[in-house]
């Protein structure tokens, strides 16, 4: 899935070695993350699912 136009990329060093490429939107939110060592990509749809899962955990009495 292509990322929206605009924004910028940045590289982040990972603890276990290697790098992760992040795409930031114009508003500063991370749209996509790609592990440069394994090639695994975290897409905007997966970020949305993570936010929903985190919100449900907090509402159910989980820890912040």
PDB file of N, CA, C and O in Angstrom:
ATOM      1  N   UNK A   1       0.848  -1.167   0.000  1.00  0.00           N
ATOM      2  CA  UNK A   1       0.000   0.000   0.000  1.00  0.00           C
ATOM      3  C   UNK A   1       0.897   1.234   0.000  1.00  0.00           C
ATOM      4  O   UNK A   1       1.754   1.377   0.873  1.00  0.00           O
ATOM      5  N   UNK A   2       0.709   2.119  -0.963  1.00  0.00           N
ATOM      6  CA  UNK A   2       1.563   3.302  -1.013  1.00  0.00           C
ATOM      7  C   UNK A   2       1.225   4.289   0.100  1.00  0.00           C
ATOM      8  O   UNK A   2       0.063   4.447   0.476  1.00  0.00           O
ATOM      9  N   UNK A   3       2.247   4.942   0.614  1.00  0.00           N
ATOM     10  CA  UNK A   3       2.031   5.950   1.652  1.00  0.00           C
ATOM     11  C   UNK A   3       1.559   7.236   0.990  1.00  0.00           C
ATOM     12  O   UNK A   3       1.856   7.471  -0.182  1.00  0.00           O
ATOM     13  N   UNK A   4       0.824   8.073   1.724  1.00  0.00           N
ATOM     14  CA  UNK A   4       0.350   9.331   1.142  1.00  0.00           C
ATOM     15  C   UNK A   4       1.518  10.221   0.719  1.00  0.00           C
ATOM     16  O   UNK A   4       2.608  10.149   1.286  1.00  0.00           O
ATOM     17  N   UNK A   5       1.272  11.052  -0.278  1.00  0.00           N
ATOM     18  CA  UNK A   5       2.339  11.942  -0.729  1.00  0.00           C
ATOM     19  C   UNK A   5       2.639  12.980   0.342  1.00  0.00           C
ATOM     20  O   UNK A   5       1.797  13.280   1.188  1.00  0.00           O
ATOM     21  N   UNK A   6       3.834  13.516   0.294  1.00  0.00           N
ATOM     22  CA  UNK A   6       4.249  14.467   1.309  1.00  0.00           C
ATOM     23  C   UNK A   6       4.876  13.740   2.478  1.00  0.00           C
ATOM     24  O   UNK A   6       5.022  12.518   2.441  1.00  0.00           O
ATOM     25  N   UNK A   7       5.244  14.460   3.501  1.00  0.00           N
ATOM     26  CA  UNK A   7       5.880  13.837   4.651  1.00  0.00           C
ATOM     27  C   UNK A   7       7.352  13.586   4.381  1.00  0.00           C
ATOM     28  O   UNK A   7       7.908  14.076   3.398  1.00  0.00           O
ATOM     29  N   UNK A   8       7.977  12.816   5.263  1.00  0.00           N
ATOM     30  CA  UNK A   8       9.398  12.526   5.110  1.00  0.00           C
ATOM     31  C   UNK A   8       9.739  11.190   5.754  1.00  0.00           C
ATOM     32  O   UNK A   8       8.960  10.633   6.529  1.00  0.00           O
ATOM     33  N   UNK A   9      10.934  10.687   5.412  1.00  0.00           N
ATOM     34  CA  UNK A   9      11.442   9.434   5.951  1.00  0.00           C
ATOM     35  C   UNK A   9      12.539   9.711   6.967  1.00  0.00           C
ATOM     36  O   UNK A   9      13.228  10.727   6.884  1.00  0.00           O
ATOM     37  N   UNK A  10      12.697   8.808   7.922  1.00  0.00           N
ATOM     38  CA  UNK A  10      13.786   8.870   8.890  1.00  0.00           C
ATOM     39  C   UNK A  10      14.195   7.438   9.226  1.00  0.00           C
ATOM     40  O   UNK A  10      13.377   6.520   9.178  1.00  0.00           O
ATOM     41  N   UNK A  11      15.464   7.262   9.565  1.00  0.00           N
ATOM     42  CA  UNK A  11      15.967   5.947   9.953  1.00  0.00           C
ATOM     43  C   UNK A  11      16.157   5.927  11.465  1.00  0.00           C
ATOM     44  O   UNK A  11      16.647   6.893  12.048  1.00  0.00           O
ATOM     45  N   UNK A  12      15.765   4.816  12.098  1.00  0.00           N
ATOM     46  CA  UNK A  12      15.899   4.649  13.543  1.00  0.00           C
ATOM     47  C   UNK A  12      16.694   3.375  13.793  1.00  0.00           C
ATOM     48  O   UNK A  12      16.388   2.328  13.222  1.00  0.00           O
ATOM     49  N   UNK A  13      17.707   3.457  14.638  1.00  0.00           N
ATOM     50  CA  UNK A  13      18.527   2.290  14.961  1.00  0.00           C
ATOM     51  C   UNK A  13      17.773   1.416  15.957  1.00  0.00           C
ATOM     52  O   UNK A  13      17.195   1.923  16.918  1.00  0.00           O
ATOM     53  N   UNK A  14      17.779   0.099  15.728  1.00  0.00           N
ATOM     54  CA  UNK A  14      17.093  -0.849  16.598  1.00  0.00           C
ATOM     55  C   UNK A  14      18.046  -1.422  17.645  1.00  0.00           C
ATOM     56  O   UNK A  14      19.259  -1.444  17.439  1.00  0.00           O
ATOM     57  N   UNK A  15      17.496  -1.882  18.762  1.00  0.00           N
ATOM     58  CA  UNK A  15      18.311  -2.448  19.846  1.00  0.00           C
ATOM     59  C   UNK A  15      19.129  -3.646  19.383  1.00  0.00           C
ATOM     60  O   UNK A  15      20.315  -3.741  19.699  1.00  0.00           O
ATOM     61  N   UNK A  16      18.518  -4.553  18.644  1.00  0.00           N
ATOM     62  CA  UNK A  16      19.184  -5.785  18.239  1.00  0.00           C
ATOM     63  C   UNK A  16      20.081  -5.630  17.022  1.00  0.00           C
ATOM     64  O   UNK A  16      20.566  -6.624  16.482  1.00  0.00           O
ATOM     65  N   UNK A  17      20.305  -4.426  16.591  1.00  0.00           N
ATOM     66  CA  UNK A  17      21.088  -4.190  15.383  1.00  0.00           C
ATOM     67  C   UNK A  17      20.173  -3.963  14.201  1.00  0.00           C
ATOM     68  O   UNK A  17      19.022  -4.400  14.213  1.00  0.00           O
ATOM     69  N   UNK A  18      20.647  -3.316  13.227  1.00  0.00           N
ATOM     70  CA  UNK A  18      19.847  -3.005  12.061  1.00  0.00           C
ATOM     71  C   UNK A  18      19.117  -1.684  12.227  1.00  0.00           C
ATOM     72  O   UNK A  18      19.249  -0.997  13.240  1.00  0.00           O
ATOM     73  N   UNK A  19      18.344  -1.350  11.205  1.00  0.00           N
ATOM     74  CA  UNK A  19      17.638  -0.081  11.189  1.00  0.00           C
ATOM     75  C   UNK A  19      16.183  -0.280  10.804  1.00  0.00           C
ATOM     76  O   UNK A  19      15.805  -1.290  10.210  1.00  0.00           O
ATOM     77  N   UNK A  20      15.386   0.701  11.156  1.00  0.00           N
ATOM     78  CA  UNK A  20      13.980   0.737  10.798  1.00  0.00           C
ATOM     79  C   UNK A  20      13.732   2.055  10.078  1.00  0.00           C
ATOM     80  O   UNK A  20      14.132   3.114  10.561  1.00  0.00           O
ATOM     81  N   UNK A  21      13.069   1.994   8.920  1.00  0.00           N
ATOM     82  CA  UNK A  21      12.742   3.206   8.172  1.00  0.00           C
ATOM     83  C   UNK A  21      11.318   3.618   8.523  1.00  0.00           C
ATOM     84  O   UNK A  21      10.389   2.820   8.392  1.00  0.00           O
ATOM     85  N   UNK A  22      11.144   4.849   8.965  1.00  0.00           N
ATOM     86  CA  UNK A  22       9.842   5.368   9.343  1.00  0.00           C
ATOM     87  C   UNK A  22       9.409   6.429   8.341  1.00  0.00           C
ATOM     88  O   UNK A  22      10.224   7.243   7.907  1.00  0.00           O
ATOM     89  N   UNK A  23       8.130   6.424   7.971  1.00  0.00           N
ATOM     90  CA  UNK A  23       7.582   7.488   7.127  1.00  0.00           C
ATOM     91  C   UNK A  23       6.647   8.308   7.995  1.00  0.00           C
ATOM     92  O   UNK A  23       5.693   7.784   8.570  1.00  0.00           O
ATOM     93  N   UNK A  24       6.928   9.600   8.085  1.00  0.00           N
ATOM     94  CA  UNK A  24       6.114  10.521   8.866  1.00  0.00           C
ATOM     95  C   UNK A  24       5.222  11.320   7.929  1.00  0.00           C
ATOM     96  O   UNK A  24       5.672  11.789   6.884  1.00  0.00           O
ATOM     97  N   UNK A  25       3.944  11.476   8.307  1.00  0.00           N
ATOM     98  CA  UNK A  25       3.031  12.301   7.522  1.00  0.00           C
ATOM     99  C   UNK A  25       3.321  13.769   7.796  1.00  0.00           C
ATOM    100  O   UNK A  25       4.167  14.093   8.629  1.00  0.00           O
ATOM    101  N   UNK A  26       2.629  14.644   7.108  1.00  0.00           N
ATOM    102  CA  UNK A  26       2.820  16.075   7.313  1.00  0.00           C
ATOM    103  C   UNK A  26       2.463  16.492   8.737  1.00  0.00           C
ATOM    104  O   UNK A  26       3.012  17.465   9.254  1.00  0.00           O
ATOM    105  N   UNK A  27       1.540  15.757   9.377  1.00  0.00           N
ATOM    106  CA  UNK A  27       1.128  16.089  10.745  1.00  0.00           C
ATOM    107  C   UNK A  27       2.107  15.544  11.790  1.00  0.00           C
ATOM    108  O   UNK A  27       2.013  15.897  12.966  1.00  0.00           O
ATOM    109  N   UNK A  28       3.041  14.693  11.374  1.00  0.00           N
ATOM    110  CA  UNK A  28       4.040  14.150  12.294  1.00  0.00           C
ATOM    111  C   UNK A  28       3.752  12.737  12.765  1.00  0.00           C
ATOM    112  O   UNK A  28       4.557  12.173  13.506  1.00  0.00           O
ATOM    113  N   UNK A  29       2.634  12.141  12.362  1.00  0.00           N
ATOM    114  CA  UNK A  29       2.309  10.769  12.742  1.00  0.00           C
ATOM    115  C   UNK A  29       3.070   9.792  11.843  1.00  0.00           C
ATOM    116  O   UNK A  29       3.326  10.086  10.676  1.00  0.00           O
ATOM    117  N   UNK A  30       3.425   8.638  12.389  1.00  0.00           N
ATOM    118  CA  UNK A  30       4.119   7.614  11.608  1.00  0.00           C
ATOM    119  C   UNK A  30       3.093   6.864  10.767  1.00  0.00           C
ATOM    120  O   UNK A  30       2.143   6.290  11.300  1.00  0.00           O
ATOM    121  N   UNK A  31       3.286   6.871   9.452  1.00  0.00           N
ATOM    122  CA  UNK A  31       2.379   6.186   8.530  1.00  0.00           C
ATOM    123  C   UNK A  31       2.816   4.757   8.259  1.00  0.00           C
ATOM    124  O   UNK A  31       1.978   3.869   8.104  1.00  0.00           O
ATOM    125  N   UNK A  32       4.111   4.530   8.202  1.00  0.00           N
ATOM    126  CA  UNK A  32       4.626   3.223   7.819  1.00  0.00           C
ATOM    127  C   UNK A  32       5.984   3.013   8.474  1.00  0.00           C
ATOM    128  O   UNK A  32       6.762   3.954   8.631  1.00  0.00           O
ATOM    129  N   UNK A  33       6.258   1.776   8.852  1.00  0.00           N
ATOM    130  CA  UNK A  33       7.551   1.413   9.420  1.00  0.00           C
ATOM    131  C   UNK A  33       8.040   0.154   8.715  1.00  0.00           C
ATOM    132  O   UNK A  33       7.283  -0.801   8.545  1.00  0.00           O
ATOM    133  N   UNK A  34       9.298   0.155   8.308  1.00  0.00           N
ATOM    134  CA  UNK A  34       9.871  -1.006   7.625  1.00  0.00           C
ATOM    135  C   UNK A  34      11.189  -1.375   8.273  1.00  0.00           C
ATOM    136  O   UNK A  34      12.084  -0.539   8.400  1.00  0.00           O
ATOM    137  N   UNK A  35      11.308  -2.637   8.685  1.00  0.00           N
ATOM    138  CA  UNK A  35      12.550  -3.157   9.229  1.00  0.00           C
ATOM    139  C   UNK A  35      13.466  -3.443   8.047  1.00  0.00           C
ATOM    140  O   UNK A  35      13.151  -4.277   7.198  1.00  0.00           O
ATOM    141  N   UNK A  36      14.587  -2.760   7.995  1.00  0.00           N
ATOM    142  CA  UNK A  36      15.479  -2.885   6.848  1.00  0.00           C
ATOM    143  C   UNK A  36      16.261  -4.201   6.855  1.00  0.00           C
ATOM    144  O   UNK A  36      16.783  -4.611   5.818  1.00  0.00           O
ATOM    145  N   UNK A  37      16.346  -4.856   7.997  1.00  0.00           N
ATOM    146  CA  UNK A  37      17.075  -6.123   8.100  1.00  0.00           C
ATOM    147  C   UNK A  37      16.211  -7.293   7.613  1.00  0.00           C
ATOM    148  O   UNK A  37      16.683  -8.142   6.857  1.00  0.00           O
ATOM    149  N   UNK A  38      14.941  -7.334   8.049  1.00  0.00           N
ATOM    150  CA  UNK A  38      14.061  -8.450   7.697  1.00  0.00           C
ATOM    151  C   UNK A  38      13.119  -8.135   6.542  1.00  0.00           C
ATOM    152  O   UNK A  38      12.612  -9.047   5.888  1.00  0.00           O
ATOM    153  N   UNK A  39      12.882  -6.857   6.288  1.00  0.00           N
ATOM    154  CA  UNK A  39      11.963  -6.463   5.226  1.00  0.00           C
ATOM    155  C   UNK A  39      10.518  -6.398   5.673  1.00  0.00           C
ATOM    156  O   UNK A  39       9.642  -6.085   4.866  1.00  0.00           O
ATOM    157  N   UNK A  40      10.241  -6.689   6.947  1.00  0.00           N
ATOM    158  CA  UNK A  40       8.870  -6.642   7.450  1.00  0.00           C
ATOM    159  C   UNK A  40       8.373  -5.199   7.467  1.00  0.00           C
ATOM    160  O   UNK A  40       9.089  -4.293   7.891  1.00  0.00           O
ATOM    161  N   UNK A  41       7.134  -4.992   7.000  1.00  0.00           N
ATOM    162  CA  UNK A  41       6.558  -3.659   6.927  1.00  0.00           C
ATOM    163  C   UNK A  41       5.312  -3.583   7.790  1.00  0.00           C
ATOM    164  O   UNK A  41       4.468  -4.478   7.754  1.00  0.00           O
ATOM    165  N   UNK A  42       5.198  -2.514   8.566  1.00  0.00           N
ATOM    166  CA  UNK A  42       4.017  -2.237   9.382  1.00  0.00           C
ATOM    167  C   UNK A  42       3.232  -1.158   8.633  1.00  0.00           C
ATOM    168  O   UNK A  42       3.692  -0.022   8.519  1.00  0.00           O
ATOM    169  N   UNK A  43       2.053  -1.510   8.127  1.00  0.00           N
ATOM    170  CA  UNK A  43       1.275  -0.635   7.256  1.00  0.00           C
ATOM    171  C   UNK A  43       0.335   0.270   8.048  1.00  0.00           C
ATOM    172  O   UNK A  43       0.136   0.057   9.244  1.00  0.00           O
ATOM    173  N   UNK A  44      -0.244   1.277   7.394  1.00  0.00           N
ATOM    174  CA  UNK A  44      -1.214   2.140   8.069  1.00  0.00           C
ATOM    175  C   UNK A  44      -2.398   1.372   8.656  1.00  0.00           C
ATOM    176  O   UNK A  44      -2.899   1.733   9.720  1.00  0.00           O
ATOM    177  N   UNK A  45      -2.851   0.318   7.975  1.00  0.00           N
ATOM    178  CA  UNK A  45      -3.964  -0.484   8.496  1.00  0.00           C
ATOM    179  C   UNK A  45      -3.573  -1.182   9.792  1.00  0.00           C
ATOM    180  O   UNK A  45      -4.389  -1.296  10.707  1.00  0.00           O
ATOM    181  N   UNK A  46      -2.323  -1.652   9.877  1.00  0.00           N
ATOM    182  CA  UNK A  46      -1.852  -2.306  11.101  1.00  0.00           C
ATOM    183  C   UNK A  46      -1.700  -1.300  12.243  1.00  0.00           C
ATOM    184  O   UNK A  46      -1.970  -1.635  13.396  1.00  0.00           O
ATOM    185  N   UNK A  47      -1.271  -0.070  11.936  1.00  0.00           N
ATOM    186  CA  UNK A  47      -1.205   0.967  12.966  1.00  0.00           C
ATOM    187  C   UNK A  47      -2.601   1.251  13.517  1.00  0.00           C
ATOM    188  O   UNK A  47      -2.769   1.427  14.723  1.00  0.00           O
ATOM    189  N   UNK A  48      -3.603   1.296  12.636  1.00  0.00           N
ATOM    190  CA  UNK A  48      -4.984   1.554  13.051  1.00  0.00           C
ATOM    191  C   UNK A  48      -5.490   0.432  13.960  1.00  0.00           C
ATOM    192  O   UNK A  48      -6.140   0.697  14.971  1.00  0.00           O
ATOM    193  N   UNK A  49      -5.191  -0.825  13.600  1.00  0.00           N
ATOM    194  CA  UNK A  49      -5.610  -1.967  14.422  1.00  0.00           C
ATOM    195  C   UNK A  49      -4.926  -1.929  15.789  1.00  0.00           C
ATOM    196  O   UNK A  49      -5.547  -2.253  16.801  1.00  0.00           O
ATOM    197  N   UNK A  50      -3.652  -1.537  15.822  1.00  0.00           N
ATOM    198  CA  UNK A  50      -2.925  -1.428  17.098  1.00  0.00           C
ATOM    199  C   UNK A  50      -3.548  -0.371  18.000  1.00  0.00           C
ATOM    200  O   UNK A  50      -3.696  -0.587  19.203  1.00  0.00           O
ATOM    201  N   UNK A  51      -3.918   0.784  17.418  1.00  0.00           N
ATOM    202  CA  UNK A  51      -4.552   1.839  18.212  1.00  0.00           C
ATOM    203  C   UNK A  51      -5.877   1.362  18.787  1.00  0.00           C
ATOM    204  O   UNK A  51      -6.184   1.635  19.947  1.00  0.00           O
ATOM    205  N   UNK A  52      -6.669   0.649  17.980  1.00  0.00           N
ATOM    206  CA  UNK A  52      -7.967   0.142  18.429  1.00  0.00           C
ATOM    207  C   UNK A  52      -7.777  -0.882  19.549  1.00  0.00           C
ATOM    208  O   UNK A  52      -8.510  -0.866  20.538  1.00  0.00           O
ATOM    209  N   UNK A  53      -6.793  -1.772  19.394  1.00  0.00           N
ATOM    210  CA  UNK A  53      -6.516  -2.789  20.408  1.00  0.00           C
ATOM    211  C   UNK A  53      -6.080  -2.140  21.720  1.00  0.00           C
ATOM    212  O   UNK A  53      -6.513  -2.550  22.797  1.00  0.00           O
ATOM    213  N   UNK A  54      -5.222  -1.126  21.623  1.00  0.00           N
ATOM    214  CA  UNK A  54      -4.734  -0.419  22.804  1.00  0.00           C
ATOM    215  C   UNK A  54      -5.889   0.306  23.507  1.00  0.00           C
ATOM    216  O   UNK A  54      -5.954   0.304  24.736  1.00  0.00           O
ATOM    217  N   UNK A  55      -6.794   0.920  22.751  1.00  0.00           N
ATOM    218  CA  UNK A  55      -7.936   1.630  23.327  1.00  0.00           C
ATOM    219  C   UNK A  55      -8.858   0.652  24.051  1.00  0.00           C
ATOM    220  O   UNK A  55      -9.357   0.961  25.134  1.00  0.00           O
ATOM    221  N   UNK A  56      -9.089  -0.516  23.470  1.00  0.00           N
ATOM    222  CA  UNK A  56      -9.955  -1.511  24.104  1.00  0.00           C
ATOM    223  C   UNK A  56      -9.337  -2.037  25.398  1.00  0.00           C
ATOM    224  O   UNK A  56     -10.060  -2.319  26.354  1.00  0.00           O
ATOM    225  N   UNK A  57      -8.022  -2.172  25.443  1.00  0.00           N
ATOM    226  CA  UNK A  57      -7.343  -2.648  26.649  1.00  0.00           C
ATOM    227  C   UNK A  57      -7.480  -1.637  27.765  1.00  0.00           C
ATOM    228  O   UNK A  57      -7.721  -2.009  28.913  1.00  0.00           O
ATOM    229  N   UNK A  58      -7.327  -0.352  27.443  1.00  0.00           N
ATOM    230  CA  UNK A  58      -7.437   0.702  28.455  1.00  0.00           C
ATOM    231  C   UNK A  58      -8.865   0.777  28.970  1.00  0.00           C
ATOM    232  O   UNK A  58      -9.066   0.940  30.174  1.00  0.00           O
ATOM    233  N   UNK A  59      -9.862   0.665  28.101  1.00  0.00           N
ATOM    234  CA  UNK A  59     -11.268   0.732  28.500  1.00  0.00           C
ATOM    235  C   UNK A  59     -11.655  -0.473  29.353  1.00  0.00           C
ATOM    236  O   UNK A  59     -12.540  -0.372  30.202  1.00  0.00           O
ATOM    237  N   UNK A  60     -11.001  -1.607  29.133  1.00  0.00           N
ATOM    238  CA  UNK A  60     -11.338  -2.815  29.867  1.00  0.00           C
ATOM    239  C   UNK A  60     -10.624  -2.886  31.224  1.00  0.00           C
ATOM    240  O   UNK A  60     -10.690  -3.909  31.905  1.00  0.00           O
ATOM    241  N   UNK A  61      -9.958  -1.824  31.607  1.00  0.00           N
ATOM    242  CA  UNK A  61      -9.295  -1.812  32.909  1.00  0.00           C
ATOM    243  C   UNK A  61      -7.826  -2.177  32.849  1.00  0.00           C
ATOM    244  O   UNK A  61      -7.206  -2.467  33.872  1.00  0.00           O
ATOM    245  N   UNK A  62      -7.270  -2.162  31.647  1.00  0.00           N
ATOM    246  CA  UNK A  62      -5.843  -2.479  31.506  1.00  0.00           C
ATOM    247  C   UNK A  62      -4.980  -1.322  31.959  1.00  0.00           C
ATOM    248  O   UNK A  62      -5.483  -0.265  32.340  1.00  0.00           O
ATOM    249  N   UNK A  63      -3.697  -1.529  31.914  1.00  0.00           N
ATOM    250  CA  UNK A  63      -2.748  -0.493  32.333  1.00  0.00           C
ATOM    251  C   UNK A  63      -2.421   0.419  31.157  1.00  0.00           C
ATOM    252  O   UNK A  63      -2.464  -0.007  30.002  1.00  0.00           O
ATOM    253  N   UNK A  64      -2.100   1.660  31.449  1.00  0.00           N
ATOM    254  CA  UNK A  64      -1.713   2.602  30.404  1.00  0.00           C
ATOM    255  C   UNK A  64      -0.259   2.486  30.105  1.00  0.00           C
ATOM    256  O   UNK A  64       0.255   3.203  29.247  1.00  0.00           O
TER     257      UNK A  64
END
